Amino acid sequence: MYKNQWHITDSSVQGEGSTIISNNNYLSDNGKYYVYTASDSTQRFQYVKGAASTFVKSLNQLSKDSYVGIVPFAKTVQEEYPLTKVDGKVSNFISKIDQLSTTGGTNQVAALNKAKAMLDSSENKENPKYVILLTDGSINARRPNSDIKFNNDDIKQAADELKAAGYTLVTLGVSLGDIQTAKDLLQAIASKMVSGNKLAYELAYGTEYPDELNSIFNSIVSSVMGSSLTKCVIKDYIDPRFDLLNDEGQIAKVGDSVNGGIVDKDPNGWYVIWENQTIGNKIGDTPGWEKNITLVAKEDFLGGNVIPTNGEGSHVSVPFGDKDGNINNWQDMNLPKPTVNVKELKGIEKEVEQTYFLGETINTKELLKVLINELNTTHEQATAIAKELLESGKTVADYSYGDTNDVVGQLKLAISTENGNLNNHVATKVGKHVEKYQLNVKYIPKDYSSREDVMSKKGYEMPNQTFVKDGGMLVTKEFNLLTGTAWVNVIDGKIMITKTIDKSTNNGTQGDPIFTFKIEGITASDKAYLEYRTVRFSNVGEQTVTLNGLEKGVYTITELDTMRYKLLDITVDGSAPVAKTDSNAKVAIGYTGMDNEKTNLNAIQGNVVFKNSLENDKFISDTDVVTNKFSVDENGKVTITNEYYNNNN
């Protein structure tokens, strides 16, 4: 499950050293990086080179995926041998080691800095990395371009920077004799390591006998590769694009059990935590530690390629302390970063109908927002993005789920219309489905290769389709995510004006009673409305005038003065709001009230009844009314009236 990298450095009595680096997969395939340095005395130097060769041979047996590099150093770092995979190349490494020679000077600072630089530049960023510093003396070198010598503080600083980068430092002193300061320094800068049931110990070694180097190197390999990590805590955050299932197969909640771990939540998200765990090494196909958990993509995640399944902060915490078992600090190691391909969601199709009054302004954006809201079932984030595109006038936006900031695709908005207008406009045609608007949001996932390139650079593993239901391969072509149609219906209003008189007072010898009504108002389209209508009574007691095709608006109906008759009463009713005074009536077509604010689609008709009584029967009426046979507009155009045309054809 984890990958390690090692670096080993060494110097001699006369001040020469060399470095060996190797890489393997700790707790996965036993791969580590090692760096080794050599000794100066001829016989001692032969022991050193022989131990280094044995070390490489052991790696070839135990961890063929290891990478080893050599960095010789004396007063300065000499030509290094780059990281090279151990597998099948033992003879090449031994040849490189045999070519090492001794010169004067001991510059552990340069050696550690070079080791760090080589590991920094290694391609596999997730492999734990190790540096082994092998030295037989105190530092004996000057700073570059200076007469000032390096000191132990410089070594500590170089070691601290190396360990701060996440690398483990192993120190090995050879034939240091009574140089206690050098021994103390090597012990002080060495990393701690957990082994077996011993909580922690320093990775610091020493010997006065170079022929013991073989066994010491075996101990180093055993400490790192052959020992278990105990009392560890594994904390695996769940990527927010997934739900975690508990042991019962239900979406997990705080306190649930998941394969021996406990579910919990903090500001960074949901996680499973396993405490007091022992982590061994992978043997063959058997991992050093393994737990299986089940995740399901959230129903509102659109899908994508190479999607991480665990969140940032997932790690293994290894306890360190003294040999008596007292913990004094913890070291965190990142968990692997697996990914899967998540299939795209199914698209959603909806239709809506929106009804407007004649003369009302149709706000196309608001109409389409109504449609988007109808499409907002499980795709809440996608519909929110569609609204933003609609509002901004843009057509394409990046898609990343929630707060992940991981762009896995794009949303593309397209709008079309039939008989409509994408800009705000006044409804001028009455009927059902007089305008049609279509909205489409396509999801375009990032293709596999581009996601692979981006995510591999961040240390993520590519999807293992064996563990993905139905293969998990995403169709990388764009597909319709949201598809909707918005229909526009337009209705108009009408006003019925009824006039009643006492029929018995209608004496034909005095002329037919004729009444004129003035209708005026302001419509929703800010047009001034003015019209006159007349009714003529001839041996009848009631006449009705109907005003059809009215726009949304507030209309005032006034009866003009008529000879011999006096207005007695006005009554009003209908589905539209109505009001009256002693001299007129008002009808609010399409409104909830006379304030012209809120729309009421049911307010389509107002009825007004004017009742008159005979005031003077001594005079003959001198009023009359005729129907115009033509009309003339403001441009002088003459048009035969519909009423005349209909009556004569």
C-alpha positions in Angstrom: 0.0 0.0 0.0 2.9 2.4 0.5 6.0 3.2 -1.5 9.3 4.0 0.0 12.5 5.6 -1.2 15.9 5.4 0.5 19.2 7.2 0.4 22.4 6.2 2.2 25.6 8.3 2.8 29.0 7.5 4.3 32.4 9.1 4.8 35.9 7.7 5.9 38.6 8.4 8.4 40.5 10.4 5.7 37.2 12.0 4.7 35.8 10.2 1.7 32.3 8.9 1.2 29.8 7.7 -1.3 26.0 7.5 -1.6 23.6 4.7 -2.7 20.0 5.4 -3.4 17.3 2.8 -3.9 13.5 2.7 -4.3 10.9 0.0 -3.5 7.3 -0.2 -2.4 7.1 -0.5 1.3 4.0 -2.3 2.5 3.1 -2.9 -1.1 6.0 -4.4 -3.0 8.9 -3.7 -0.6 10.3 -0.9 -2.7 12.6 1.7 -1.1 15.2 4.3 -1.9 18.6 3.9 -0.2 21.7 6.1 -0.1 25.0 4.7 1.1 28.5 6.2 1.6 31.8 4.5 1.8 35.0 4.4 4.0 38.5 5.6 3.4 41.0 3.1 4.8 41.8 0.6 2.1 40.9 -2.6 4.1 38.0 -0.9 5.8 36.9 0.5 2.4 36.8 -3.0 1.0 34.5 -4.0 3.8 32.3 -1.0 3.1 32.1 -1.8 -0.6 31.4 -5.5 0.1 28.6 -4.6 2.5 27.1 -2.2 0.0 27.2 -5.0 -2.6 25.6 -7.4 -0.2 22.9 -4.7 0.5 22.1 -4.5 -3.2 21.9 -8.2 -3.5 19.5 -8.4 -0.6 17.3 -5.8 -2.2 17.3 -7.8 -5.4 15.9 -10.7 -3.5 13.5 -8.9 -1.2 12.5 -5.9 -3.3 13.2 -6.0 -7.0 11.3 -2.8 -7.6 13.8 -0.9 -5.5 15.9 1.9 -7.1 19.4 2.5 -6.0 21.7 5.5 -6.7 25.2 6.3 -5.4 26.5 9.7 -4.5 30.3 9.7 -3.5 31.5 12.6 -1.4 34.7 13.8 0.3 35.4 17.5 0.6 32.6 17.9 -1.9 30.1 15.7 -3.5 31.6 13.8 -6.4 29.8 12.5 -9.5 26.6 10.7 -8.4 25.1 7.6 -9.9 21.4 8.2 -10.6 18.5 6.2 -9.3 18.3 2.9 -11.1 16.0 0.0 -10.6 17.6 -3.0 -8.8 15.8 -5.7 -10.6 18.3 -7.7 -12.7 21.0 -5.1 -12.5 23.0 -6.3 -9.4 26.2 -6.6 -11.4 26.0 -3.1 -12.7 25.6 -1.8 -9.1 28.5 -3.8 -7.8 30.6 -2.5 -10.7 29.8 1.0 -9.7 30.6 0.3 -6.1 34.0 -1.3 -7.0 34.9 1.9 -8.9 34.7 4.0 -5.7 38.0 5.4 -4.4 39.1 7.5 -1.5 40.2 11.1 -1.2 40.4 13.6 1.7 37.7 15.5 3.5 34.4 14.8 5.2 31.4 16.8 4.0 28.3 15.2 5.4 26.3 18.5 4.7 26.9 18.3 1.0 26.1 14.5 1.0 22.8 15.0 2.8 21.8 17.9 0.6 22.6 16.0 -2.6 20.7 12.9 -1.2 17.7 15.1 -0.6 17.9 16.7 -4.1 18.0 13.3 -5.7 15.0 12.1 -3.8 13.2 15.4 -4.4 13.5 14.8 -8.2 12.5 11.2 -8.1 9.4 10.5 -10.3 7.5 8.5 -7.7 6.5 11.1 -5.1 4.5 8.7 -3.0 7.4 6.2 -2.3 8.6 6.7 1.3 12.3 7.7 1.0 15.3 6.8 3.2 18.7 8.2 3.5 21.5 6.2 5.2 24.4 8.4 6.3 27.6 6.2 6.7 30.6 8.1 8.2 33.8 7.4 10.0 34.5 10.9 11.4 33.4 14.4 12.2 32.7 17.0 9.5 35.9 18.3 7.9 35.1 20.6 5.0 34.8 24.3 4.2 31.8 26.1 3.0 31.7 26.8 -0.7 33.9 29.7 -1.7 34.8 30.4 1.9 37.5 29.7 4.5 34.8 29.0 7.1 34.3 25.3 8.0 31.0 23.5 8.3 30.0 22.5 11.9 27.6 20.1 13.5 24.8 22.7 13.4 25.1 22.7 9.7 24.7 18.9 9.7 21.7 19.1 11.9 20.1 21.7 9.6 20.6 19.6 6.6 19.2 16.5 8.4 16.2 18.5 9.6 15.4 19.7 6.1 15.7 16.1 4.8 13.4 14.7 7.4 11.0 17.6 7.0 10.6 16.6 3.4 9.3 13.3 4.6 12.5 11.2 4.2 13.8 8.8 6.9 17.4 9.3 8.0 19.4 6.3 9.0 22.9 7.0 10.4 25.8 4.5 10.6 29.1 5.4 12.3 32.2 3.2 11.5 35.4 3.2 13.6 34.6 6.5 15.3 36.7 5.5 18.3 36.5 8.0 21.1 35.0 10.8 18.9 31.9 11.0 21.2 30.6 14.2 19.6 30.3 12.4 16.2 28.5 9.5 17.8 26.1 11.8 19.7 25.4 13.7 16.5 24.6 10.6 14.5 22.2 9.5 17.2 20.6 12.9 17.5 19.9 13.4 13.8 18.7 9.8 13.1 15.0 9.2 12.5 12.9 7.0 14.8 11.4 3.8 13.7 8.7 1.4 15.0 9.6 -2.3 15.0 7.6 -5.2 16.2 6.2 -4.5 19.7 8.9 -2.0 20.5 7.3 1.3 20.1 10.2 3.2 18.7 14.0 3.4 18.5 16.5 5.6 16.8 17.7 4.4 13.3 21.3 5.1 14.5 23.9 2.4 14.2 27.6 2.2 15.0 30.6 -0.2 14.9 34.3 -0.2 15.5 34.7 -3.3 13.3 34.0 -2.8 9.6 33.5 -6.5 9.0 30.2 -6.1 10.9 28.8 -3.8 8.2 27.1 -6.7 6.5 25.1 -7.6 9.6 24.4 -4.0 10.3 23.0 -3.4 6.8 20.9 -6.6 7.2 19.5 -5.0 10.5 18.7 -1.8 8.6 16.8 -3.7 5.9 15.1 -5.8 8.6 14.1 -2.7 10.6 12.4 -1.1 7.6 11.3 -4.1 5.5 11.0 -7.0 7.9 9.2 -5.3 10.9 5.7 -4.5 11.5 4.4 -1.0 12.4 2.4 -1.3 15.6 -0.2 0.9 17.4 -0.9 2.7 14.2 -3.9 4.8 13.4 -5.3 4.8 9.8 -7.7 7.6 9.0 -9.3 7.5 5.5 -11.4 10.5 4.5 -14.1 9.9 1.9 -14.1 12.0 -1.2 -17.2 14.2 -1.1 -18.4 12.8 -4.4 -19.1 9.4 -2.7 -21.2 8.0 0.1 -19.8 5.4 2.4 -21.8 2.3 3.1 -21.7 0.7 6.6 -21.5 -3.0 7.4 -25.3 -3.3 6.8 -25.0 -1.8 3.3 -26.7 1.5 4.3 -25.3 5.0 3.9 -23.0 5.3 6.9 -23.6 7.8 9.8 -21.5 8.8 12.7 -20.7 5.8 15.0 -21.4 3.1 12.4 -18.9 0.3 11.9 -17.1 -0.3 8.6 -14.9 -3.3 8.4 -13.5 -2.8 11.9 -13.3 0.9 11.6 -15.6 3.6 13.0 -17.3 6.3 11.0 -16.9 9.9 12.1 -17.0 13.4 10.7 -15.1 16.6 11.2 -14.8 19.9 9.3 -12.8 18.1 6.6 -15.5 15.6 5.9 -16.5 12.0 6.6 -13.9 9.4 7.4 -13.3 5.9 8.7 -10.7 5.5 11.5 -9.0 2.3 12.5 -7.0 2.5 15.7 -4.3 0.4 17.3 -3.5 -1.3 14.0 -0.5 -3.4 13.1 0.9 -2.9 9.6 3.2 -5.6 8.2 5.0 -5.9 4.8 3.5 -7.2 1.6 4.5 -10.8 1.0 3.8 -11.9 -2.5 0.2 -10.8 -3.2 -0.6 -10.4 0.5 -0.6 -6.8 1.6 0.9 -5.7 4.9 -2.5 -4.1 5.8 -5.8 -4.1 4.0 -9.4 -3.1 4.6 -12.1 -3.1 2.1 -14.8 -0.4 2.2 -17.7 0.2 -0.1 -18.4 3.6 -1.7 -21.2 4.7 -4.0 -21.2 7.8 -6.1 -23.7 10.4 -4.9 -26.8 10.7 -6.9 -26.1 14.3 -7.8 -22.5 13.7 -9.0 -22.6 13.9 -12.8 -19.8 11.4 -13.3 -16.3 11.6 -14.7 -12.9 9.9 -15.3 -10.2 9.2 -12.8 -12.1 10.3 -9.7 -10.4 10.1 -6.3 -12.2 8.0 -3.8 -10.5 9.2 -0.7 -10.2 12.8 0.4 -7.3 15.0 1.3 -5.8 14.3 4.7 -6.1 10.5 4.5 -3.1 9.1 6.3 -1.4 6.5 8.5 -0.2 7.9 11.9 2.8 5.9 13.3 3.6 6.5 17.0 7.2 7.2 18.1 8.6 7.4 21.6 11.2 5.9 23.9 12.1 2.2 24.3 9.9 2.0 27.4 6.9 2.5 25.2 6.1 6.1 26.0 4.7 7.9 22.9 6.2 11.4 22.4 5.3 12.1 18.8 3.6 10.7 15.7 4.7 10.6 12.1 2.0 10.7 9.4 2.3 9.0 6.0 -0.1 9.6 3.2 -2.5 6.8 2.2 -2.5 5.7 -1.4 -4.7 7.8 -3.7 -6.9 5.4 -5.7 -9.3 6.6 -8.4 -12.3 5.2 -10.3 -14.3 6.1 -13.4 -17.8 7.0 -12.5 -20.5 6.6 -15.1 -22.5 9.6 -16.1 -26.0 10.2 -14.7 -29.1 9.8 -16.8 -30.4 12.9 -18.4 -33.6 14.6 -17.3 -36.4 15.8 -19.7 -39.2 18.1 -18.6 -41.9 20.4 -20.1 -43.5 23.5 -18.5 -46.3 25.7 -19.6 -46.4 29.4 -18.6 -49.5 31.5 -19.1 -49.4 35.3 -19.7 -52.0 37.9 -20.3 -52.1 39.7 -23.6 -50.0 42.8 -23.4 -47.9 41.4 -20.5 -44.1 41.4 -20.8 -42.6 37.9 -21.3 -39.2 37.8 -19.5 -37.6 35.0 -21.4 -34.8 34.5 -18.7 -37.4 34.1 -16.0 -39.4 31.7 -18.1 -36.3 29.6 -18.7 -35.5 29.7 -15.0 -38.9 28.2 -14.3 -38.0 25.5 -16.7 -34.6 24.9 -15.0 -36.3 24.7 -11.6 -38.6 22.0 -13.0 -35.5 20.1 -14.2 -33.9 20.5 -10.7 -34.5 17.1 -9.3 -31.2 15.4 -8.4 -29.1 17.7 -10.5 -29.2 20.7 -8.1 -25.6 21.9 -8.8 -25.9 21.5 -12.5 -29.2 23.5 -12.6 -27.5 26.2 -10.5 -24.7 26.4 -13.0 -27.3 26.5 -15.9 -28.9 29.5 -14.2 -25.6 31.3 -13.9 -24.9 30.7 -17.6 -28.4 32.0 -18.4 -27.9 35.1 -16.3 -24.5 35.9 -17.6 -25.2 35.1 -21.3 -22.3 32.6 -21.4 -22.7 29.1 -22.8 -19.9 27.0 -21.2 -18.8 26.5 -17.6 -16.4 24.2 -15.8 -17.9 21.5 -13.6 -16.4 20.4 -10.3 -18.5 18.8 -7.7 -19.2 20.9 -4.6 -16.0 22.3 -3.0 -13.6 19.8 -4.6 -12.1 22.3 -7.0 -11.5 19.3 -9.3 -12.7 20.1 -12.8 -13.9 16.8 -14.3 -16.0 18.2 -17.2 -17.9 21.1 -18.6 -21.6 22.1 -18.9 -22.7 23.6 -22.2 -26.0 25.6 -22.4 -28.0 26.0 -25.6 -31.3 27.8 -26.1 -33.6 28.0 -29.1 -37.2 29.2 -29.8 -40.0 28.9 -32.2 -42.3 32.0 -32.7 -40.7 33.5 -29.6 -38.1 36.1 -28.8 -35.0 35.4 -26.5 -35.2 39.0 -25.4 -38.0 40.4 -23.2 -41.1 41.1 -25.3 -44.8 41.9 -25.1 -47.3 39.1 -25.6 -49.3 40.1 -28.7 -50.9 36.8 -29.9 -53.6 35.0 -27.9 -53.7 31.2 -27.9 -52.3 28.0 -26.5 -48.6 27.2 -27.2 -48.1 30.4 -29.2 -44.4 30.4 -28.3 -42.0 27.6 -27.8 -38.6 27.7 -26.0 -36.2 24.8 -25.8 -33.3 24.5 -23.4 -30.5 22.0 -23.4 -27.6 21.5 -21.0 -24.9 19.0 -22.2 -22.3 17.5 -19.9 -18.9 17.1 -21.5 -16.7 15.0 -19.3 -12.9 15.4 -19.4 -11.5 12.4 -21.4 -9.5 9.7 -19.7 -6.1 10.7 -21.1 -6.3 14.3 -20.0 -7.5 13.3 -16.5 -4.8 10.7 -16.3 -2.2 13.3 -17.2 -3.4 15.7 -14.5 -4.1 13.3 -11.7 -0.9 11.2 -12.1 1.1 14.3 -11.6 -0.7 14.8 -8.3 0.2 11.3 -7.2 -3.1 9.6 -7.9 -3.3 6.0 -9.0 -5.2 5.2 -12.2 -8.5 3.4 -11.9 -8.5 -0.4 -11.3 -11.7 -1.4 -13.1 -11.7 -4.7 -11.3 -13.2 -3.0 -8.3 -15.7 -0.8 -10.2 -19.3 -2.0 -10.8 -20.1 -2.6 -14.5 -16.6 -1.7 -15.5 -17.0 1.9 -14.6 -15.8 3.1 -17.9 -17.2 6.5 -18.7 -18.6 7.3 -22.1 -16.5 10.3 -22.9 -18.8 11.8 -25.5 -21.0 14.7 -24.5 -24.6 13.8 -23.5 -27.8 15.6 -22.8 -28.0 16.2 -19.1 -31.0 18.6 -18.9 -33.5 18.9 -21.7 -36.6 21.0 -21.4 -39.4 22.7 -23.3 -41.3 25.8 -22.2 -44.6 26.6 -23.8 -46.2 30.0 -23.7 -49.9 30.4 -23.5 -51.5 33.9 -23.9 -54.9 34.8 -22.6 -57.0 38.0 -22.9 -59.7 39.6 -20.9 -63.2 40.9 -21.5 -65.6 43.3 -20.0 -69.4 43.0 -20.3 -71.3 46.2 -20.0 -75.1 45.8 -19.5 -77.6 48.6 -19.7 -81.1 48.2 -18.3 -84.1 50.6 -18.4 -87.7 50.3 -17.7 -89.1 49.0 -21.0 -92.5 50.6 -20.4 -90.9 54.0 -20.5 -89.6 53.4 -24.0 -92.1 55.3 -26.2 -91.1 55.0 -29.8 -92.7 58.2 -30.7 -90.2 60.1 -28.6 -87.2 58.4 -30.3 -85.1 55.4 -29.3 -83.1 55.9 -26.0 -79.4 55.8 -26.9 -76.6 55.5 -24.2 -72.9 56.0 -24.7 -70.1 54.5 -22.6 -66.5 55.7 -22.4 -63.9 53.0 -21.6 -60.4 54.1 -20.8 -57.3 52.7 -19.0 -53.6 51.9 -19.0 -52.6 48.4 -20.1 -49.6 46.3 -18.9 -47.7 47.3 -22.0 -48.1 51.0 -21.0 -50.6 51.6 -23.8 -53.4 54.1 -23.3 -56.8 52.5 -24.0 -59.7 54.7 -25.0 -63.0 53.5 -26.6 -66.6 54.5 -26.8 -69.5 52.1 -27.1 -73.2 52.8 -27.6 -76.4 50.9 -27.0 -79.7 51.7 -28.6 -83.0 50.6 -27.1 -85.9 49.8 -29.4 -88.8 48.2 -27.5 -86.3 46.3 -25.2 -85.3 46.8 -21.6 -81.8 45.5 -21.6 -78.8 45.8 -23.9 -75.2 44.4 -23.5 -71.9 45.5 -25.0 -68.9 43.1 -24.8 -65.3 44.3 -25.0 -63.1 41.3 -26.1 -59.4 40.9 -26.6 -58.4 43.2 -23.7 -54.8 43.4 -22.5 -53.9 43.1 -18.9 -54.8 46.4 -17.4 -57.2 48.5 -15.2 -60.2 49.9 -17.1 -62.7 52.6 -16.1 -66.2 52.5 -17.6 -68.2 55.7 -17.5 -71.7 56.3 -18.8 -72.0 59.7 -20.6 -75.1 61.9 -20.0 -78.2 60.9 -21.9 -81.3 62.9 -22.6 -84.4 62.1 -20.6 -82.6 59.3 -18.5 -80.8 59.5 -15.3 -78.2 57.0 -13.9 -79.8 55.2 -11.0 -77.4 52.5 -10.0 -74.2 50.5 -10.9 -73.6 46.9 -10.0 -70.4 45.0 -10.6 -69.2 41.4 -10.4 -67.0 38.9 -12.3 -63.7 36.9 -11.9 -61.7 40.1 -12.2 -61.5 42.6 -9.4 -64.2 45.3 -9.8 -65.1 48.5 -8.0 -67.6 51.3 -8.5 -68.4 54.8 -7.6 -71.6 56.8 -8.1 -70.5 57.7 -11.6 -68.3 54.9 -13.0 -67.0 51.3 -12.5 -63.5 49.9 -12.6 -62.3 46.5 -13.8 -58.8 45.1 -13.2 -58.1 42.5 -15.9 -55.3 40.2 -14.9 -54.6 41.6 -11.5 -55.4 40.6 -7.9 -56.5 44.2 -7.2 -56.6 47.7 -8.4 -53.0 48.4 -7.3 -51.7 46.9 -10.6 -49.1 44.8 -8.8 -49.7 41.1 -8.6 -51.0 39.0 -11.5 -54.1 36.9 -11.2 -54.5 34.5 -14.2 -58.2 33.9 -13.3 -59.0 37.6 -13.5 -60.2 37.5 -17.0 -63.7 39.0 -16.9 -65.6 41.9 -15.3 -69.3 42.5 -15.5 -70.8 46.0 -15.1 -74.5 46.8 -15.1 -75.8 50.3 -15.4 -79.4 50.9 -14.4 -81.2 54.0 -15.6 -84.6 55.5 -14.9 -86.7 57.9 -17.0 -86.3 61.4 -15.8 -88.3 63.5 -18.3 -90.9 62.1 -20.8 -92.0 65.5 -22.2 -89.3 65.9 -24.7 -88.4 64.0 -27.8 -84.9 62.5 -28.0 -82.6 64.2 -30.5 -79.8 61.7 -30.2 -78.9 59.0 -32.6 -76.0 56.7 -33.5 -74.6 55.3 -36.7 -71.8 52.8 -37.4 -68.7 54.0 -39.2 -68.1 52.1 -42.4 -64.4 52.9 -42.5 -61.6 54.1 -40.2 -58.6 56.3 -40.9 -55.3 55.8 -39.1 -52.7 58.4 -38.2 -51.0 57.9 -41.6 -54.2 58.5 -43.6 -54.8 54.9 -44.4 -58.5 54.1 -44.8 -59.8 50.7 -43.7 -63.3 49.3 -43.9 -64.5 48.3 -40.5 -64.9 44.7 -39.7 -68.5 45.2 -38.5 -69.5 46.8 -41.8 -67.6 44.1 -43.7 -69.2 41.3 -41.8 -72.7 42.7 -42.2 -72.4 43.1 -45.9 -70.7 39.9 -46.9 
